[in-house]
Amino acid sequence: MERYLWAGLVLALYALFCAVTFRRHAARHRPAAGGAGILVAYASQTGFAEMLARQTVAGLTAAGKAAWADAIDRLDAARLAAAQQALFIVSTTGEGDAPDHAAGFVRRVMGTGATLSSLRYGLLALGDRDYARFCAFGHALDGWLRQQGAMPLFDMVEVDNGDAGALRRWQQHLGQMAGPVHLPIWTPGDYQEWVLAERHHLNPGSPGAAIFHLRLAPPAAGTADWQAGDIAEVEPCNPPDSVAAALRLRGGDRPEIRDGLTRPLSQWLARTTLPEGREPIPSRDYSIASLPDDGFLDLVVRQVTGPDGRLGLGSGWLTRHAPVGGPVRLRLRSNPGFHPPPDDRPLILIGNGTGIAGLRAHLKHRARCGHQRNWLLFGERTAQHDSLFDDDLSAWIADGTLSRLDRAFSRQGDRPVYVQHLLAAAGDRVAAWVADGAALYVCGSLEGMAGGVHAVLTDLLGADMLADLAAARRYCRDVY
């Protein structure tokens, strides 16, 4: 009997300890009472806006300000009305859309009125000037906040493709908010030199552009860690004649050439002032197709050709000019919005083309966790030439990782079949999986595929349910 009393006492003390620890943790992360402190809300499609939000909170906290980060879809009109100061860091995806997880906020909060006359806010809008509606969601949010009576602390800061100058302006504004305390300089993380160990042409004979599987060995020093869904930022280089041409445009000298290659073009462009209208070459983002315990980082890259017939800077460097055995500079970026589900819920994976990269990493993760209820719907050109990673898929079917595999091929048969057609044909089954708790993951081309898939899912499930799935991280997209 005494043994049970002692056991009960130990359990009670442990429960008390857990309760106290939880309350202390919650107190440290709870917004200050009465709206005091600074809310930092983010809307992120690829993880960049969320990363900047957390860096913003860290900088403000280091400067002595109370601040906390929250996803924008967790906010409502009442929380905004109660806040005194808020910073919004929001991306624009596709042709002017809000990130997927923010769809519910747009419909539920921005679609109605709110009284925000006590709110002072700042806004950092992330976008890409290659798209016609540059930073469109940032502009829409800014306009809505003003209409509800909120007052801007400063003019909206627009960021084109991670432009460092714009991010410095944002940091200067934070410094003014935080007082005289100096905020630390932000650094996105250094590029590291990986080694291009292998490069294989995956679709010889295809009517589409060439697709390559690249395998990179990690840097000699240190370890590299990532999850399924994360992104590799590659710093592209150019062949010598292209660098020389670029330098002639700005009156520079021909760079030193070693072994027929050059340093990254951005290093040469940074040496002198660029002509008006020209910018340094940004990095290129690629979905990672492997997991760290594979021992390699795998990429899947399609060659892109411009109107003049030249290969694109990023795809040309990786698929043709970078020598096997030579260095490729890259850094890893977390993409929480496309990370795997935390449990063994069913998973419907949808994609096309090089989108197989992100989907392959997820299937690898599911296989290693023993989570077997997975369904892949995938589209490419022809069965003969474009059955990408067929050996992997066959093995996952054999061991039960893949419950179902549907493939669409657009360049064979009497009429083109795309992945959205497969989705529509299996609509009842898709709805049944979703009703059973399945998550939907989409990876591949924004133009055509992603829009077509979204339209079919809207027809099958309804716009409200799809927005709710996105907010619950059960509808996740990595599209480009």
C-alpha positions in Angstrom: 0.0 0.0 0.0 2.8 2.4 0.9 4.4 1.7 -2.5 1.2 3.0 -4.2 1.0 6.0 -2.0 4.6 7.0 -2.9 3.9 6.3 -6.6 0.8 8.6 -6.4 2.8 11.3 -4.7 5.5 11.1 -7.4 2.9 11.4 -10.1 1.3 14.3 -8.4 4.6 16.2 -8.0 5.4 15.5 -11.7 2.0 16.8 -12.8 2.6 19.9 -10.7 6.0 20.4 -12.2 4.6 20.0 -15.8 1.8 22.5 -15.0 4.2 25.1 -13.6 6.6 24.7 -16.6 3.7 25.0 -19.0 2.4 28.2 -17.4 5.9 29.8 -17.4 6.4 28.8 -21.1 2.9 30.2 -22.0 3.6 33.4 -20.1 6.8 34.0 -22.0 5.0 33.6 -25.3 1.7 35.2 -24.5 1.0 38.6 -26.0 1.3 41.4 -23.5 -1.9 42.4 -21.7 -4.0 45.3 -23.1 -2.5 45.0 -26.6 0.9 46.2 -25.4 3.8 45.0 -27.5 4.2 44.5 -31.2 2.4 41.8 -33.2 4.4 40.5 -36.1 2.0 38.7 -38.5 3.3 36.8 -41.6 1.7 35.4 -44.7 4.3 33.0 -46.2 4.2 30.7 -49.2 7.8 29.4 -49.3 9.0 30.1 -45.8 10.8 33.4 -46.5 8.2 35.7 -45.0 8.0 33.6 -41.9 11.8 33.6 -41.5 11.8 37.4 -41.8 9.0 37.6 -39.2 11.0 35.6 -36.7 14.1 37.6 -37.4 12.0 40.8 -36.9 10.8 39.5 -33.5 14.3 38.5 -32.5 15.6 42.0 -33.4 12.9 43.8 -31.5 13.2 41.6 -28.5 17.0 42.1 -28.4 16.2 45.8 -28.4 14.0 45.5 -25.3 10.6 45.5 -27.0 7.9 42.9 -26.4 7.1 41.3 -29.7 5.7 38.0 -30.9 5.1 36.4 -34.3 1.9 34.8 -35.6 0.6 33.5 -38.9 -1.9 35.8 -40.4 -4.6 33.2 -40.7 -4.7 32.9 -36.9 -5.8 36.6 -36.6 -9.3 38.0 -36.6 -10.8 41.4 -36.5 -11.0 41.4 -32.7 -7.3 40.6 -32.2 -6.3 43.3 -34.7 -8.6 45.8 -33.0 -7.0 45.0 -29.6 -3.5 45.4 -30.9 -1.7 48.8 -30.6 1.1 48.1 -33.0 1.5 45.4 -35.7 4.0 44.6 -38.4 2.8 42.6 -41.4 5.3 40.6 -43.5 3.4 39.2 -46.5 4.3 37.4 -49.7 2.4 37.5 -53.0 2.1 34.2 -54.8 1.1 33.3 -58.3 -0.4 36.2 -60.3 -1.2 38.4 -57.3 -2.7 36.0 -54.8 -2.3 35.7 -51.1 -0.3 32.7 -49.8 -2.5 29.6 -49.5 -2.7 29.6 -45.7 -3.9 33.3 -45.8 -7.0 32.6 -47.9 -9.2 32.2 -44.9 -8.0 35.6 -43.5 -8.8 37.2 -46.8 -12.3 35.8 -46.9 -13.1 36.0 -43.2 -11.4 39.2 -42.1 -10.6 41.3 -45.1 -14.0 40.4 -46.6 -15.7 42.3 -43.8 -15.4 45.6 -42.0 -13.4 46.2 -38.8 -12.7 49.1 -36.5 -8.9 49.5 -36.4 -8.5 53.2 -35.5 -6.2 52.4 -32.6 -3.9 50.2 -34.7 -0.5 51.5 -35.9 1.1 49.2 -38.4 4.1 48.7 -40.7 4.0 46.4 -43.8 6.8 44.6 -45.7 5.6 43.2 -49.0 7.5 40.5 -50.7 7.2 39.9 -54.4 8.8 39.5 -57.8 8.8 42.2 -60.5 8.7 39.6 -63.2 5.0 39.2 -62.4 2.6 41.9 -63.6 0.9 42.2 -60.2 4.0 42.9 -58.1 3.3 42.7 -54.3 -0.4 42.7 -55.1 -1.4 41.0 -51.8 0.7 43.5 -49.8 -1.0 46.4 -51.6 -4.4 44.9 -51.0 -3.7 44.4 -47.3 -2.3 47.9 -47.0 -5.4 49.4 -48.6 -7.8 47.4 -46.4 -6.0 48.4 -43.2 -6.2 52.1 -44.2 -9.9 51.7 -45.0 -10.5 50.3 -41.5 -8.9 53.3 -39.9 -5.4 51.9 -39.1 -2.6 54.3 -39.4 0.7 53.4 -41.1 3.9 53.9 -39.1 5.8 54.3 -42.4 5.3 53.7 -46.1 5.0 50.1 -47.2 8.4 48.6 -48.0 8.4 46.5 -51.2 11.0 43.7 -51.7 11.8 42.4 -55.1 13.2 38.9 -55.0 14.8 39.3 -51.6 16.4 42.7 -52.4 18.9 43.5 -49.7 18.5 47.2 -50.0 14.8 47.0 -49.3 15.3 44.7 -46.3 17.8 47.3 -44.9 15.1 49.9 -45.2 12.8 47.7 -43.2 15.5 47.2 -40.6 15.9 51.0 -40.4 12.2 51.4 -39.6 12.5 48.7 -36.9 15.4 50.7 -35.4 13.2 53.8 -35.2 10.5 51.8 -33.5 12.9 50.1 -31.1 14.6 53.3 -30.0 18.3 54.0 -29.9 19.3 50.4 -29.3 21.1 49.0 -32.4 19.4 46.1 -34.1 21.7 43.3 -35.3 22.5 43.1 -39.0 20.5 40.4 -40.7 22.3 37.8 -42.7 20.3 35.2 -44.7 23.0 32.5 -44.2 26.1 31.9 -46.1 26.3 30.0 -49.3 28.4 26.8 -49.0 30.3 25.0 -51.7 28.7 21.6 -52.4 30.1 19.2 -54.9 28.2 18.2 -58.0 28.7 14.4 -57.7 26.3 13.2 -60.5 24.2 14.6 -63.2 21.8 12.4 -65.3 19.4 13.2 -68.1 16.1 11.8 -67.0 14.0 12.2 -70.2 16.0 11.7 -73.4 13.8 11.7 -76.4 11.0 13.6 -74.7 9.1 16.2 -76.7 9.5 18.5 -73.8 12.6 20.3 -72.5 15.4 18.2 -71.0 15.1 17.3 -67.3 18.2 16.5 -65.2 18.7 14.7 -61.9 21.5 16.4 -60.0 23.1 14.8 -56.9 25.3 17.1 -54.7 27.6 16.0 -51.9 27.5 18.2 -48.8 30.3 20.5 -47.9 33.4 18.9 -46.4 33.1 20.9 -43.2 30.0 20.9 -41.0 26.7 19.1 -41.5 23.7 19.9 -43.6 20.2 19.4 -42.3 16.8 19.8 -44.0 13.3 18.4 -44.1 11.0 17.2 -46.9 9.6 20.3 -48.4 12.6 22.6 -47.9 14.3 24.6 -50.6 17.8 24.9 -52.0 18.9 28.4 -53.0 21.5 28.0 -55.7 23.9 30.8 -56.7 24.2 30.5 -60.4 27.3 31.0 -62.4 27.8 31.8 -66.1 30.2 30.4 -68.7 33.1 32.8 -69.4 31.8 34.3 -72.6 28.5 35.3 -70.8 30.4 36.9 -67.9 32.6 38.8 -70.3 29.5 40.0 -72.2 27.8 41.1 -69.0 30.9 43.0 -67.9 31.2 44.7 -71.3 27.7 46.0 -70.8 28.9 47.9 -67.7 32.4 48.7 -68.9 34.2 46.3 -66.6 37.3 44.3 -67.3 37.2 40.6 -68.2 37.4 38.5 -65.1 40.1 36.1 -64.4 39.3 32.7 -65.8 40.4 29.5 -64.1 39.9 26.1 -65.6 37.5 27.5 -68.1 35.0 28.6 -65.4 34.3 31.7 -63.5 33.3 32.7 -60.0 29.5 33.3 -59.5 28.4 36.2 -61.7 27.0 38.1 -58.8 30.5 38.5 -57.4 31.7 40.2 -60.6 28.6 42.3 -60.9 29.2 43.6 -57.4 32.6 45.0 -58.2 31.4 48.1 -60.0 28.2 50.2 -60.2 25.7 48.6 -62.6 24.1 50.6 -65.3 20.6 52.0 -64.5 18.0 49.4 -64.6 20.3 46.4 -64.1 20.4 44.4 -60.9 22.7 41.7 -59.5 21.7 38.1 -60.4 19.5 36.6 -57.7 19.7 33.0 -56.5 17.4 30.3 -58.0 15.1 28.3 -55.7 14.8 24.5 -56.2 12.7 21.9 -54.4 14.9 19.3 -52.7 14.2 15.8 -53.9 16.0 13.8 -51.1 16.5 13.6 -47.3 19.7 14.2 -45.3 20.2 10.6 -44.5 20.4 9.8 -48.2 23.9 11.3 -47.9 23.2 13.6 -50.9 21.1 16.6 -51.8 19.1 15.8 -55.0 17.7 18.4 -57.4 15.5 18.0 -60.5 16.0 20.7 -63.0 14.4 21.4 -66.4 16.4 23.3 -68.9 14.8 26.7 -69.7 15.5 28.3 -73.0 15.0 32.0 -73.7 13.6 33.6 -76.9 17.2 33.9 -78.2 17.8 30.2 -77.8 20.2 30.6 -74.9 19.7 28.5 -71.7 18.5 30.2 -68.6 21.1 31.3 -66.1 20.2 28.9 -63.3 19.2 25.9 -65.4 22.0 26.4 -67.9 24.6 26.5 -65.1 23.3 23.4 -63.3 22.5 21.2 -66.3 25.3 22.1 -68.7 28.1 24.3 -67.5 28.8 23.2 -63.9 31.4 20.4 -64.1 30.7 17.1 -62.4 33.1 17.0 -59.5 33.2 20.8 -59.3 31.6 23.2 -56.7 28.0 24.4 -56.7 27.3 27.2 -54.2 24.0 26.9 -52.4 22.2 27.5 -49.1 19.2 25.7 -47.5 16.0 27.5 -46.6 13.3 26.0 -44.4 9.8 26.0 -46.0 7.5 25.2 -43.0 4.4 25.6 -45.2 5.4 22.5 -47.2 6.8 20.3 -44.4 5.3 16.8 -43.9 2.2 16.3 -41.7 3.1 15.6 -38.1 1.2 12.3 -38.1 0.3 9.4 -40.3 -2.8 10.9 -41.9 -3.4 10.0 -45.5 -1.6 12.0 -48.1 -2.6 12.9 -51.6 0.4 14.2 -53.6 -0.3 16.0 -56.9 2.2 17.5 -59.4 3.8 17.6 -62.7 7.3 18.0 -64.3 10.1 18.9 -61.9 7.5 19.0 -59.2 8.4 15.3 -58.7 11.3 16.6 -56.7 9.3 17.9 -53.7 6.9 15.0 -53.9 9.7 12.4 -54.0 11.1 13.9 -50.8 7.8 13.5 -49.1 7.4 9.9 -50.3 10.9 9.2 -48.9 9.9 10.6 -45.6 6.6 8.6 -45.5 8.5 5.4 -46.4 11.0 5.9 -43.6 8.2 6.6 -41.1 6.2 3.6 -42.2 3.2 5.8 -43.2 1.6 3.9 -46.1 -1.6 5.6 -47.1 -0.2 7.7 -49.9 -1.7 8.5 -53.3 0.3 10.2 -56.1 -1.2 11.9 -59.2 1.5 13.0 -61.5 1.6 14.4 -65.1 4.3 14.7 -67.8 4.6 14.4 -71.6 4.9 10.7 -72.6 5.0 7.4 -70.8 7.9 6.2 -72.9 10.3 9.1 -72.2 8.9 11.0 -69.1 8.2 8.4 -66.5 10.4 10.2 -64.0 11.9 8.1 -61.1 9.9 5.1 -62.3 12.1 2.7 -60.3 11.5 4.6 -57.1 7.7 4.7 -57.6 7.6 1.0 -58.5 9.5 0.1 -55.3 7.1 2.2 -53.2 4.1 0.5 -54.8 5.7 -2.9 -54.0 6.4 -2.1 -50.4 3.0 -0.5 -49.8 4.3 3.1 -49.4 2.2 4.1 -52.4 -1.4 2.9 -52.1 -2.3 4.4 -55.5 -0.5 5.9 -58.5 -2.2 7.8 -61.3 -0.2 9.2 -64.2 -1.3 11.6 -66.9 0.6 12.0 -70.2 -0.2 15.1 -72.3 1.6 14.2 -75.5 0.2 10.8 -76.4 -3.2 9.6 -77.3 -6.0 11.4 -79.2 -6.2 14.3 -76.8 -4.0 15.7 -74.0 -4.6 14.4 -70.5 -3.4 16.5 -67.6 -3.1 15.8 -63.9 -6.2 17.9 -63.1 -8.2 15.6 -65.4 -7.1 12.6 -63.3 -8.1 14.5 -60.2 -11.6 15.3 -61.6 -12.1 11.7 -62.7 -11.3 10.4 -59.2 -13.3 13.1 -57.5 -15.4 10.9 -55.3 -12.4 9.0 -54.1 -10.5 12.3 -53.4 -13.4 13.6 -51.4 -13.5 10.4 -49.4 -9.8 10.6 -48.6 -10.2 14.2 -47.5 -13.2 13.3 -45.3 -10.9 10.7 -43.7 -8.4 13.4 -42.8 -6.1 13.4 -45.8 -3.8 16.3 -46.6 -3.3 17.6 -50.1 0.2 18.5 -51.3 0.8 20.1 -54.7 4.2 20.6 -56.3 5.0 21.8 -59.9 4.2 24.5 -62.4 2.1 27.5 -61.3 0.9 28.1 -64.9 -1.6 25.5 -66.0 -1.2 22.7 -63.5 -1.6 24.5 -60.1 -4.5 26.6 -61.3 -6.2 23.7 -62.9 -5.8 21.5 -59.8 -7.1 24.3 -57.6 -10.1 24.8 -59.8 -10.9 21.0 -59.7 -10.5 20.9 -55.9 -12.7 23.9 -55.5 -15.4 22.1 -57.6 -15.0 18.9 -55.5 -14.7 20.4 -52.0 -16.0 24.0 -52.2 -14.0 27.2 -51.8 -14.7 27.5 -48.1 -13.5 24.0 -47.3 -10.4 24.4 -49.4 -9.5 27.6 -47.6 -10.1 25.9 -44.2 -7.8 23.0 -45.4 -5.1 25.6 -46.3 -5.4 27.3 -42.9 -5.1 23.9 -41.2 -2.0 23.1 -43.3 -3.9 20.3 -45.0 -3.7 22.0 -48.5 -0.1 22.9 -49.1 1.5 24.0 -52.3 5.1 24.4 -53.6 4.4 25.9 -57.1 6.6 28.1 -59.3 
